Amino acid sequence: VQFVESGGGLVQPGGSLRLSCAASGFIFSNFGMTWYRQAPGQEREAVAFISSGGGTRSYLDSVNGRFTISRDNAKNTVYLQMNSLKFEDTAVYFCQRTGFNDYWGQGTQVTVSS
């Protein structure tokens, strides 16, 4: 099992980024996927969830309405579109099979700064 996150960077408040997570080593279309983030000195938290077929999505309250999770099962990839970014969104972002805590990628750093 492997996850490769990408798309992070430095952005000003109010800006946008689109994160991607390429997954391999398992049948991607069989699993719900979750984006997590971890800020320095803080616990990792779940940000967004998408069901295996993409029909169900849920979000952390603080990102609801600003972030959109999606997936392309043909490409074994899950995405996180992040709009109206805030300082508090600064963190390393990871993807993971929902309910699992085994293999983790390196994450992608998102820094919101003026």
C-alpha positions as CSV (number, residue, x, y, z in Angstrom):
1,V,0.0,0.0,0.0
2,Q,1.4,3.4,-1.0
3,F,0.1,7.0,-1.0
4,V,1.8,9.8,-2.8
5,E,0.4,13.2,-1.9
6,S,1.1,16.3,-4.0
7,G,-0.1,19.8,-4.8
8,G,0.8,21.6,-1.6
9,G,2.6,24.9,-1.5
10,L,2.7,28.5,-0.2
11,V,-0.5,30.5,-0.7
12,Q,-1.9,33.8,0.5
13,P,-5.1,33.8,2.6
14,G,-8.1,33.6,0.4
15,G,-6.2,31.6,-2.2
16,S,-6.8,28.1,-3.5
17,L,-4.9,24.8,-3.9
18,R,-5.8,21.4,-5.3
19,L,-4.2,18.4,-3.6
20,S,-3.8,15.0,-5.2
21,C,-3.2,11.6,-3.7
22,A,-2.2,8.8,-5.9
23,A,-2.8,5.4,-4.3
24,S,-1.5,2.0,-5.1
25,G,-1.2,-1.5,-3.7
26,F,-4.9,-2.1,-3.0
27,I,-8.2,-2.1,-4.9
28,F,-8.8,1.7,-4.6
29,S,-12.5,1.6,-5.7
30,N,-13.3,-0.7,-2.8
31,F,-12.4,1.8,-0.1
32,G,-13.6,5.1,1.3
33,M,-10.8,7.7,1.5
34,T,-10.1,10.4,4.0
35,W,-7.9,13.4,3.9
36,Y,-6.2,14.3,7.1
37,R,-4.0,17.1,8.2
38,Q,-1.5,17.7,11.0
39,A,-0.3,21.1,12.1
40,P,2.9,21.5,14.1
41,G,2.4,20.4,17.7
42,Q,-1.2,19.2,17.0
43,E,-2.9,15.9,16.6
44,R,-3.7,14.6,13.1
45,E,-7.3,15.4,12.3
46,A,-9.7,14.2,9.6
47,V,-10.6,16.9,7.1
48,A,-12.8,15.2,4.5
49,F,-14.2,11.8,3.7
50,I,-15.5,10.3,0.4
51,S,-17.1,6.9,0.0
52,S,-15.8,4.3,-2.3
53,G,-18.1,5.3,-5.1
54,G,-18.0,9.0,-4.4
55,G,-21.7,9.3,-3.5
56,T,-21.2,10.3,0.1
57,R,-18.9,13.0,1.3
58,S,-18.4,14.7,4.7
59,Y,-16.2,17.5,6.0
60,L,-14.7,18.9,9.2
61,D,-16.9,21.8,10.2
62,S,-14.2,24.3,9.9
63,V,-13.6,23.5,6.2
64,N,-17.2,22.8,5.1
65,G,-18.1,25.0,2.2
66,R,-14.5,25.8,1.4
67,F,-13.0,22.3,0.6
68,T,-14.3,19.7,-1.8
69,I,-13.2,16.1,-1.9
70,S,-13.4,14.1,-5.1
71,R,-12.0,10.9,-6.5
72,D,-11.2,9.3,-9.9
73,N,-11.4,5.5,-9.4
74,A,-10.0,5.0,-12.9
75,K,-6.8,6.9,-11.9
76,N,-6.7,5.6,-8.3
77,T,-6.5,9.2,-7.1
78,V,-8.3,11.3,-4.5
79,Y,-8.4,15.1,-4.7
80,L,-8.9,17.9,-2.2
81,Q,-9.9,21.3,-3.7
82,M,-9.2,23.9,-1.1
83,N,-10.6,27.4,-1.6
84,S,-10.7,30.5,0.6
85,L,-7.7,29.2,2.5
86,K,-7.1,30.6,6.0
87,F,-4.0,30.8,8.2
88,E,-5.3,27.9,10.3
89,D,-5.4,25.6,7.3
90,T,-1.6,25.5,7.4
91,A,-0.6,21.8,7.9
92,V,0.8,18.7,6.3
93,Y,-2.0,17.0,4.4
94,F,-2.2,13.2,4.1
95,C,-4.7,10.8,2.5
96,Q,-5.6,7.4,3.9
97,R,-8.1,4.6,3.5
98,T,-10.9,5.4,5.8
99,G,-10.7,3.5,9.1
100,F,-7.1,2.5,8.5
101,N,-4.0,3.7,10.3
102,D,-1.2,1.6,8.7
103,Y,0.6,3.0,5.7
104,W,1.1,6.7,5.4
105,G,2.6,8.8,2.7
106,Q,5.0,11.6,3.1
107,G,2.2,14.2,3.0
108,T,2.2,17.5,1.2
109,Q,2.8,20.8,3.0
110,V,0.2,23.6,2.8
111,T,1.3,26.9,4.1
112,V,-1.1,29.8,4.2
113,S,0.8,33.1,4.8
114,S,0.7,36.7,3.7
